[in-house]
Amino acid sequence: MGTSFRQGRTDPLQQRVIITVVGHDRVGIIAGVTATLAKHSVNILDISQTIMQDFFTMIMIVDITGCRLGLQELQLILKNKGEEIGVEINAQHEDIFKYMHRI
């Protein structure tokens, strides 16, 4: 059973990024990822997470408009946080994510 949070409508000025988190379930994954995002002024627009067997999966749509880092710097910080907490974290600009997953 998953949980989801949705906030407001899409703002055309937003710089949206898709973040995925996958790994073995353990305490503190959501806290670690969301604290890292908050530290860098990244706004979570939508979040869904679930546990499948022993695997934790989460996908977030975030707005990096207020973030003082570039996307590449944020990706590296998230990758390092993922290694620290034992999960794989990927972040892609929404346009690239849509392009890669088009039908």
A tleap script that builds the chain and sets N, CA, C and O, in Angstrom:
source leaprc.protein.ff14SB
mol = sequence {
  NMET GLY THR SER PHE ARG GLN GLY ARG THR
  ASP PRO LEU GLN GLN ARG VAL ILE ILE THR
  VAL VAL GLY HIE ASP ARG VAL GLY ILE ILE
  ALA GLY VAL THR ALA THR LEU ALA LYS HIE
  SER VAL ASN ILE LEU ASP ILE SER GLN THR
  ILE MET GLN ASP PHE PHE THR MET ILE MET
  ILE VAL ASP ILE THR GLY CYS ARG LEU GLY
  LEU GLN GLU LEU GLN LEU ILE LEU LYS ASN
  LYS GLY GLU GLU ILE GLY VAL GLU ILE ASN
  ALA GLN HIE GLU ASP ILE PHE LYS TYR MET
  HIE ARG CILE
}
set mol.1.N position { 0.838 -1.161 0.000 }
set mol.1.CA position { 0.000 0.000 0.000 }
set mol.1.C position { 0.892 1.236 0.000 }
set mol.1.O position { 1.786 1.345 0.840 }
set mol.2.N position { 0.673 2.154 -0.910 }
set mol.2.CA position { 1.497 3.350 -1.017 }
set mol.2.C position { 0.793 4.581 -0.482 }
set mol.2.O position { -0.406 4.564 -0.204 }
set mol.3.N position { 1.542 5.622 -0.348 }
set mol.3.CA position { 0.977 6.907 0.059 }
set mol.3.C position { 1.306 7.926 -1.005 }
set mol.3.O position { 2.299 7.791 -1.719 }
set mol.4.N position { 0.476 8.943 -1.113 }
set mol.4.CA position { 0.707 9.976 -2.106 }
set mol.4.C position { 0.287 11.323 -1.541 }
set mol.4.O position { -0.667 11.413 -0.768 }
set mol.5.N position { 1.001 12.359 -1.928 }
set mol.5.CA position { 0.703 13.725 -1.516 }
set mol.5.C position { 0.707 14.582 -2.761 }
set mol.5.O position { 1.647 14.522 -3.554 }
set mol.6.N position { -0.321 15.372 -2.941 }
set mol.6.CA position { -0.396 16.246 -4.103 }
set mol.6.C position { -0.604 17.683 -3.639 }
set mol.6.O position { -1.346 17.943 -2.692 }
set mol.7.N position { 0.054 18.600 -4.312 }
set mol.7.CA position { -0.040 20.000 -3.938 }
set mol.7.C position { -0.357 20.848 -5.161 }
set mol.7.O position { 0.391 20.829 -6.138 }
set mol.8.N position { -1.442 21.581 -5.116 }
set mol.8.CA position { -1.747 22.617 -6.089 }
set mol.8.C position { -1.715 22.220 -7.554 }
set mol.8.O position { -1.600 21.046 -7.904 }
set mol.9.N position { -1.820 23.245 -8.404 }
set mol.9.CA position { -1.767 23.050 -9.845 }
set mol.9.C position { -0.360 23.324 -10.348 }
set mol.9.O position { 0.478 23.862 -9.625 }
set mol.10.N position { -0.116 22.952 -11.585 }
set mol.10.CA position { 1.185 23.167 -12.199 }
set mol.10.C position { 1.377 24.649 -12.512 }
set mol.10.O position { 0.504 25.280 -13.108 }
set mol.11.N position { 2.511 25.197 -12.110 }
set mol.11.CA position { 2.884 26.580 -12.391 }
set mol.11.C position { 3.851 26.555 -13.567 }
set mol.11.O position { 4.855 25.845 -13.505 }
set mol.12.N position { 3.588 27.305 -14.637 }
set mol.12.CA position { 4.471 27.257 -15.808 }
set mol.12.C position { 5.891 27.762 -15.525 }
set mol.12.O position { 6.802 27.492 -16.308 }
set mol.13.N position { 6.094 28.482 -14.432 }
set mol.13.CA position { 7.424 28.988 -14.101 }
set mol.13.C position { 8.252 27.994 -13.291 }
set mol.13.O position { 9.433 28.230 -13.037 }
set mol.14.N position { 7.640 26.891 -12.888 }
set mol.14.CA position { 8.354 25.896 -12.100 }
set mol.14.C position { 9.399 25.185 -12.940 }
set mol.14.O position { 9.221 24.985 -14.142 }
set mol.15.N position { 10.489 24.807 -12.291 }
set mol.15.CA position { 11.496 23.947 -12.896 }
set mol.15.C position { 11.334 22.592 -12.219 }
set mol.15.O position { 11.878 22.355 -11.141 }
set mol.16.N position { 10.583 21.711 -12.860 }
set mol.16.CA position { 10.231 20.442 -12.229 }
set mol.16.C position { 11.254 19.357 -12.544 }
set mol.16.O position { 11.771 19.249 -13.656 }
set mol.17.N position { 11.521 18.563 -11.515 }
set mol.17.CA position { 12.472 17.459 -11.589 }
set mol.17.C position { 11.791 16.220 -11.029 }
set mol.17.O position { 11.047 16.298 -10.051 }
set mol.18.N position { 12.049 15.077 -11.655 }
set mol.18.CA position { 11.528 13.796 -11.187 }
set mol.18.C position { 12.652 13.101 -10.419 }
set mol.18.O position { 13.750 12.911 -10.942 }
set mol.19.N position { 12.365 12.727 -9.183 }
set mol.19.CA position { 13.342 12.024 -8.343 }
set mol.19.C position { 12.798 10.636 -8.037 }
set mol.19.O position { 11.659 10.487 -7.593 }
set mol.20.N position { 13.621 9.623 -8.279 }
set mol.20.CA position { 13.251 8.253 -7.926 }
set mol.20.C position { 14.222 7.731 -6.885 }
set mol.20.O position { 15.417 8.023 -6.920 }
set mol.21.N position { 13.681 6.950 -5.954 }
set mol.21.CA position { 14.476 6.364 -4.874 }
set mol.21.C position { 14.100 4.887 -4.795 }
set mol.21.O position { 12.923 4.550 -4.671 }
set mol.22.N position { 15.099 4.008 -4.865 }
set mol.22.CA position { 14.854 2.571 -4.807 }
set mol.22.C position { 15.928 1.924 -3.941 }
set mol.22.O position { 17.104 2.275 -4.032 }
set mol.23.N position { 15.520 0.987 -3.109 }
set mol.23.CA position { 16.492 0.251 -2.304 }
set mol.23.C position { 15.789 -0.643 -1.301 }
set mol.23.O position { 14.560 -0.676 -1.236 }
set mol.24.N position { 16.575 -1.365 -0.522 }
set mol.24.CA position { 16.002 -2.195 0.536 }
set mol.24.C position { 15.392 -1.281 1.590 }
set mol.24.O position { 15.977 -0.264 1.963 }
set mol.25.N position { 14.207 -1.658 2.064 }
set mol.25.CA position { 13.506 -0.831 3.040 }
set mol.25.C position { 14.267 -0.775 4.360 }
set mol.25.O position { 14.790 -1.781 4.839 }
set mol.26.N position { 14.314 0.416 4.931 }
set mol.26.CA position { 14.907 0.615 6.245 }
set mol.26.C position { 14.399 1.932 6.801 }
set mol.26.O position { 13.867 2.764 6.065 }
set mol.27.N position { 14.560 2.113 8.065 }
set mol.27.CA position { 14.120 3.344 8.724 }
set mol.27.C position { 14.954 4.534 8.243 }
set mol.27.O position { 16.173 4.427 8.109 }
set mol.28.N position { 14.304 5.650 7.989 }
set mol.28.CA position { 14.998 6.896 7.716 }
set mol.28.C position { 15.187 7.279 6.266 }
set mol.28.O position { 15.781 8.320 5.988 }
set mol.29.N position { 14.705 6.481 5.332 }
set mol.29.CA position { 14.916 6.816 3.918 }
set mol.29.C position { 14.203 8.121 3.561 }
set mol.29.O position { 14.820 9.045 3.032 }
set mol.30.N position { 12.914 8.190 3.849 }
set mol.30.CA position { 12.151 9.388 3.499 }
set mol.30.C position { 12.722 10.606 4.224 }
set mol.30.O position { 12.875 11.674 3.631 }
set mol.31.N position { 13.029 10.439 5.489 }
set mol.31.CA position { 13.586 11.556 6.272 }
set mol.31.C position { 14.902 12.040 5.678 }
set mol.31.O position { 15.125 13.245 5.571 }
set mol.32.N position { 15.768 11.124 5.296 }
set mol.32.CA position { 17.066 11.496 4.734 }
set mol.32.C position { 16.937 12.236 3.421 }
set mol.32.O position { 17.617 13.238 3.199 }
set mol.33.N position { 16.070 11.750 2.547 }
set mol.33.CA position { 15.906 12.374 1.232 }
set mol.33.C position { 15.222 13.733 1.363 }
set mol.33.O position { 15.683 14.720 0.792 }
set mol.34.N position { 14.126 13.782 2.112 }
set mol.34.CA position { 13.385 15.040 2.209 }
set mol.34.C position { 14.175 16.111 2.972 }
set mol.34.O position { 14.070 17.293 2.644 }
set mol.35.N position { 14.950 15.727 3.967 }
set mol.35.CA position { 15.782 16.704 4.685 }
set mol.35.C position { 16.836 17.291 3.752 }
set mol.35.O position { 17.130 18.485 3.819 }
set mol.36.N position { 17.404 16.461 2.888 }
set mol.36.CA position { 18.385 16.938 1.916 }
set mol.36.C position { 17.743 17.917 0.946 }
set mol.36.O position { 18.331 18.950 0.625 }
set mol.37.N position { 16.552 17.602 0.481 }
set mol.37.CA position { 15.852 18.505 -0.429 }
set mol.37.C position { 15.527 19.826 0.267 }
set mol.37.O position { 15.732 20.895 -0.307 }
set mol.38.N position { 15.029 19.758 1.480 }
set mol.38.CA position { 14.683 20.977 2.226 }
set mol.38.C position { 15.908 21.854 2.457 }
set mol.38.O position { 15.829 23.079 2.360 }
set mol.39.N position { 17.024 21.232 2.758 }
set mol.39.CA position { 18.262 21.975 3.001 }
set mol.39.C position { 18.644 22.833 1.801 }
set mol.39.O position { 19.264 23.885 1.954 }
set mol.40.N position { 18.274 22.384 0.613 }
set mol.40.CA position { 18.636 23.085 -0.618 }
set mol.40.C position { 17.445 23.805 -1.257 }
set mol.40.O position { 17.477 24.135 -2.443 }
set mol.41.N position { 16.400 24.046 -0.467 }
set mol.41.CA position { 15.216 24.815 -0.898 }
set mol.41.C position { 14.504 24.197 -2.097 }
set mol.41.O position { 14.021 24.906 -2.979 }
set mol.42.N position { 14.445 22.875 -2.116 }
set mol.42.CA position { 13.711 22.156 -3.156 }
set mol.42.C position { 12.312 21.874 -2.613 }
set mol.42.O position { 12.170 21.310 -1.529 }
set mol.43.N position { 11.287 22.261 -3.355 }
set mol.43.CA position { 9.898 22.099 -2.929 }
set mol.43.C position { 9.321 20.799 -3.491 }
set mol.43.O position { 9.364 20.572 -4.700 }
set mol.44.N position { 8.790 19.958 -2.629 }
set mol.44.CA position { 8.151 18.713 -3.060 }
set mol.44.C position { 6.726 19.027 -3.492 }
set mol.44.O position { 5.923 19.524 -2.701 }
set mol.45.N position { 6.416 18.732 -4.757 }
set mol.45.CA position { 5.088 18.983 -5.308 }
set mol.45.C position { 4.195 17.757 -5.193 }
set mol.45.O position { 2.993 17.879 -4.956 }
set mol.46.N position { 4.775 16.586 -5.360 }
set mol.46.CA position { 4.016 15.337 -5.320 }
set mol.46.C position { 4.969 14.233 -4.891 }
set mol.46.O position { 6.138 14.228 -5.276 }
set mol.47.N position { 4.473 13.310 -4.104 }
set mol.47.CA position { 5.311 12.207 -3.629 }
set mol.47.C position { 4.462 10.950 -3.506 }
set mol.47.O position { 3.331 10.990 -3.021 }
set mol.48.N position { 5.020 9.853 -3.946 }
set mol.48.CA position { 4.363 8.555 -3.808 }
set mol.48.C position { 5.421 7.542 -3.415 }
set mol.48.O position { 6.501 7.493 -4.005 }
set mol.49.N position { 5.104 6.741 -2.422 }
set mol.49.CA position { 6.059 5.717 -2.006 }
set mol.49.C position { 5.313 4.431 -1.670 }
set mol.49.O position { 4.151 4.442 -1.261 }
set mol.50.N position { 6.009 3.350 -1.854 }
set mol.50.CA position { 5.441 2.052 -1.504 }
set mol.50.C position { 6.571 1.091 -1.185 }
set mol.50.O position { 7.731 1.327 -1.521 }
set mol.51.N position { 6.206 0.012 -0.534 }
set mol.51.CA position { 7.162 -1.062 -0.255 }
set mol.51.C position { 6.662 -2.299 -0.983 }
set mol.51.O position { 5.541 -2.757 -0.762 }
set mol.52.N position { 7.514 -2.833 -1.859 }
set mol.52.CA position { 7.196 -4.041 -2.622 }
set mol.52.C position { 8.141 -5.126 -2.146 }
set mol.52.O position { 9.348 -5.072 -2.386 }
set mol.53.N position { 7.566 -6.123 -1.460 }
set mol.53.CA position { 8.381 -7.145 -0.794 }
set mol.53.C position { 9.272 -6.411 0.209 }
set mol.53.O position { 8.745 -5.751 1.104 }
set mol.54.N position { 10.565 -6.496 0.100 }
set mol.54.CA position { 11.463 -5.769 1.006 }
set mol.54.C position { 12.061 -4.536 0.347 }
set mol.54.O position { 12.990 -3.937 0.887 }
set mol.55.N position { 11.539 -4.147 -0.816 }
set mol.55.CA position { 12.100 -3.017 -1.544 }
set mol.55.C position { 11.263 -1.759 -1.367 }
set mol.55.O position { 10.044 -1.767 -1.541 }
set mol.56.N position { 11.943 -0.691 -1.021 }
set mol.56.CA position { 11.335 0.624 -0.880 }
set mol.56.C position { 11.412 1.314 -2.234 }
set mol.56.O position { 12.469 1.318 -2.864 }
set mol.57.N position { 10.311 1.897 -2.688 }
set mol.57.CA position { 10.310 2.671 -3.924 }
set mol.57.C position { 9.587 3.991 -3.668 }
set mol.57.O position { 8.549 4.029 -3.007 }
set mol.58.N position { 10.148 5.061 -4.198 }
set mol.58.CA position { 9.528 6.368 -4.045 }
set mol.58.C position { 9.797 7.172 -5.312 }
set mol.58.O position { 10.876 7.107 -5.901 }
set mol.59.N position { 8.795 7.920 -5.704 }
set mol.59.CA position { 8.962 8.858 -6.816 }
set mol.59.C position { 8.416 10.201 -6.350 }
set mol.59.O position { 7.367 10.278 -5.710 }
set mol.60.N position { 9.141 11.242 -6.680 }
set mol.60.CA position { 8.732 12.590 -6.299 }
set mol.60.C position { 8.806 13.500 -7.512 }
set mol.60.O position { 9.668 13.341 -8.376 }
set mol.61.N position { 7.899 14.445 -7.562 }
set mol.61.CA position { 8.010 15.562 -8.488 }
set mol.61.C position { 8.321 16.759 -7.612 }
set mol.61.O position { 7.576 17.083 -6.688 }
set mol.62.N position { 9.424 17.405 -7.915 }
set mol.62.CA position { 9.859 18.537 -7.100 }
set mol.62.C position { 10.067 19.767 -7.971 }
set mol.62.O position { 10.243 19.671 -9.185 }
set mol.63.N position { 10.042 20.915 -7.324 }
set mol.63.CA position { 10.294 22.187 -7.993 }
set mol.63.C position { 11.625 22.717 -7.485 }
set mol.63.O position { 11.794 22.939 -6.285 }
set mol.64.N position { 12.580 22.923 -8.407 }
set mol.64.CA position { 13.908 23.397 -8.008 }
set mol.64.C position { 14.086 24.893 -8.285 }
set mol.64.O position { 15.210 25.396 -8.279 }
set mol.65.N position { 12.988 25.598 -8.524 }
set mol.65.CA position { 13.069 27.023 -8.824 }
set mol.65.C position { 13.807 27.786 -7.721 }
set mol.65.O position { 14.609 28.670 -8.023 }
set mol.66.N position { 13.556 27.465 -6.458 }
set mol.66.CA position { 14.184 28.161 -5.340 }
set mol.66.C position { 15.531 27.604 -4.925 }
set mol.66.O position { 16.174 28.150 -4.028 }
set mol.67.N position { 15.968 26.535 -5.557 }
set mol.67.CA position { 17.236 25.890 -5.214 }
set mol.67.C position { 18.401 26.736 -5.722 }
set mol.67.O position { 18.393 27.218 -6.855 }
set mol.68.N position { 19.388 26.901 -4.869 }
set mol.68.CA position { 20.549 27.713 -5.249 }
set mol.68.C position { 21.616 26.885 -5.972 }
set mol.68.O position { 22.665 27.413 -6.342 }
set mol.69.N position { 21.356 25.613 -6.172 }
set mol.69.CA position { 22.293 24.735 -6.880 }
set mol.69.C position { 21.794 24.482 -8.294 }
set mol.69.O position { 20.602 24.602 -8.574 }
set mol.70.N position { 22.703 24.138 -9.169 }
set mol.70.CA position { 22.318 23.663 -10.487 }
set mol.70.C position { 21.845 22.222 -10.378 }
set mol.70.O position { 22.099 21.554 -9.375 }
set mol.71.N position { 21.163 21.745 -11.403 }
set mol.71.CA position { 20.640 20.379 -11.377 }
set mol.71.C position { 21.761 19.358 -11.222 }
set mol.71.O position { 21.603 18.392 -10.476 }
set mol.72.N position { 22.880 19.542 -11.900 }
set mol.72.CA position { 23.985 18.578 -11.795 }
set mol.72.C position { 24.527 18.504 -10.371 }
set mol.72.O position { 24.843 17.420 -9.881 }
set mol.73.N position { 24.635 19.651 -9.708 }
set mol.73.CA position { 25.101 19.645 -8.316 }
set mol.73.C position { 24.105 18.926 -7.415 }
set mol.73.O position { 24.497 18.142 -6.551 }
set mol.74.N position { 22.816 19.191 -7.616 }
set mol.74.CA position { 21.780 18.536 -6.827 }
set mol.74.C position { 21.801 17.031 -7.075 }
set mol.74.O position { 21.665 16.249 -6.133 }
set mol.75.N position { 21.970 16.616 -8.332 }
set mol.75.CA position { 22.038 15.183 -8.643 }
set mol.75.C position { 23.178 14.519 -7.881 }
set mol.75.O position { 23.007 13.426 -7.341 }
set mol.76.N position { 24.325 15.163 -7.833 }
set mol.76.CA position { 25.478 14.607 -7.126 }
set mol.76.C position { 25.218 14.524 -5.623 }
set mol.76.O position { 25.558 13.525 -4.989 }
set mol.77.N position { 24.625 15.553 -5.061 }
set mol.77.CA position { 24.302 15.544 -3.629 }
set mol.77.C position { 23.325 14.413 -3.317 }
set mol.77.O position { 23.490 13.707 -2.322 }
set mol.78.N position { 22.317 14.238 -4.157 }
set mol.78.CA position { 21.344 13.167 -3.942 }
set mol.78.C position { 21.976 11.792 -4.123 }
set mol.78.O position { 21.677 10.864 -3.371 }
set mol.79.N position { 22.841 11.660 -5.112 }
set mol.79.CA position { 23.543 10.384 -5.304 }
set mol.79.C position { 24.352 10.038 -4.058 }
set mol.79.O position { 24.321 8.900 -3.590 }
set mol.80.N position { 25.076 11.017 -3.521 }
set mol.80.CA position { 25.871 10.794 -2.315 }
set mol.80.C position { 24.993 10.468 -1.117 }
set mol.80.O position { 25.346 9.606 -0.313 }
set mol.81.N position { 23.859 11.139 -0.983 }
set mol.81.CA position { 22.927 10.849 0.107 }
set mol.81.C position { 22.407 9.428 -0.032 }
set mol.81.O position { 22.279 8.709 0.959 }
set mol.82.N position { 22.107 9.023 -1.261 }
set mol.82.CA position { 21.641 7.658 -1.500 }
set mol.82.C position { 22.671 6.626 -1.068 }
set mol.82.O position { 22.326 5.624 -0.441 }
set mol.83.N position { 23.930 6.867 -1.400 }
set mol.83.CA position { 24.994 5.947 -0.978 }
set mol.83.C position { 25.082 5.900 0.546 }
set mol.83.O position { 25.293 4.837 1.131 }
set mol.84.N position { 24.922 7.043 1.173 }
set mol.84.CA position { 24.991 7.130 2.638 }
set mol.84.C position { 23.875 6.332 3.314 }
set mol.84.O position { 24.104 5.684 4.335 }
set mol.85.N position { 22.666 6.380 2.744 }
set mol.85.CA position { 21.537 5.707 3.387 }
set mol.85.C position { 21.179 4.365 2.739 }
set mol.85.O position { 20.213 3.718 3.144 }
set mol.86.N position { 21.950 3.951 1.744 }
set mol.86.CA position { 21.780 2.619 1.175 }
set mol.86.C position { 20.693 2.475 0.132 }
set mol.86.O position { 20.092 1.408 0.013 }
set mol.87.N position { 20.426 3.532 -0.631 }
set mol.87.CA position { 19.448 3.467 -1.719 }
set mol.87.C position { 20.037 4.122 -2.957 }
set mol.87.O position { 21.066 4.794 -2.892 }
set mol.88.N position { 19.370 3.917 -4.084 }
set mol.88.CA position { 19.768 4.581 -5.318 }
set mol.88.C position { 18.810 5.738 -5.562 }
set mol.88.O position { 17.594 5.550 -5.604 }
set mol.89.N position { 19.366 6.936 -5.723 }
set mol.89.CA position { 18.547 8.117 -5.975 }
set mol.89.C position { 18.935 8.701 -7.327 }
set mol.89.O position { 20.107 8.974 -7.589 }
set mol.90.N position { 17.935 8.886 -8.177 }
set mol.90.CA position { 18.143 9.507 -9.481 }
set mol.90.C position { 17.249 10.726 -9.595 }
set mol.90.O position { 16.113 10.722 -9.121 }
set mol.91.N position { 17.768 11.773 -10.229 }
set mol.91.CA position { 16.995 12.993 -10.462 }
set mol.91.C position { 17.162 13.391 -11.919 }
set mol.91.O position { 18.280 13.475 -12.428 }
set mol.92.N position { 16.033 13.636 -12.588 }
set mol.92.CA position { 16.052 14.035 -13.991 }
set mol.92.C position { 15.107 15.206 -14.182 }
set mol.92.O position { 14.040 15.255 -13.570 }
set mol.93.N position { 15.491 16.141 -15.023 }
set mol.93.CA position { 14.591 17.224 -15.365 }
set mol.93.C position { 13.333 16.611 -15.979 }
set mol.93.O position { 13.411 15.612 -16.693 }
set mol.94.N position { 12.199 17.198 -15.707 }
set mol.94.CA position { 10.924 16.663 -16.183 }
set mol.94.C position { 10.912 16.449 -17.696 }
set mol.94.O position { 10.397 15.433 -18.164 }
set mol.95.N position { 11.461 17.373 -18.463 }
set mol.95.CA position { 11.456 17.244 -19.923 }
set mol.95.C position { 12.242 16.018 -20.380 }
set mol.95.O position { 11.808 15.309 -21.288 }
set mol.96.N position { 13.372 15.767 -19.772 }
set mol.96.CA position { 14.182 14.589 -20.123 }
set mol.96.C position { 13.453 13.323 -19.713 }
set mol.96.O position { 13.438 12.347 -20.463 }
set mol.97.N position { 12.844 13.325 -18.521 }
set mol.97.CA position { 12.084 12.162 -18.062 }
set mol.97.C position { 10.946 11.849 -19.038 }
set mol.97.O position { 10.743 10.694 -19.413 }
set mol.98.N position { 10.211 12.882 -19.445 }
set mol.98.CA position { 9.105 12.672 -20.386 }
set mol.98.C position { 9.615 12.131 -21.715 }
set mol.98.O position { 9.010 11.225 -22.287 }
set mol.99.N position { 10.723 12.678 -22.213 }
set mol.99.CA position { 11.296 12.243 -23.478 }
set mol.99.C position { 11.717 10.774 -23.413 }
set mol.99.O position { 11.454 10.006 -24.339 }
set mol.100.N position { 12.363 10.391 -22.327 }
set mol.100.CA position { 12.861 9.023 -22.176 }
set mol.100.C position { 11.742 8.006 -21.990 }
set mol.100.O position { 11.925 6.828 -22.295 }
set mol.101.N position { 10.586 8.444 -21.493 }
set mol.101.CA position { 9.491 7.523 -21.178 }
set mol.101.C position { 8.269 7.737 -22.065 }
set mol.101.O position { 7.151 7.385 -21.689 }
set mol.102.N position { 8.487 8.306 -23.226 }
set mol.102.CA position { 7.354 8.506 -24.133 }
set mol.102.C position { 6.971 7.186 -24.782 }
set mol.102.O position { 7.780 6.265 -24.890 }
set mol.103.N position { 5.735 7.120 -25.206 }
set mol.103.CA position { 5.217 5.897 -25.845 }
set mol.103.C position { 5.176 6.116 -27.335 }
set mol.103.O position { 4.774 5.221 -28.079 }
savepdb mol mol.pdb
quit
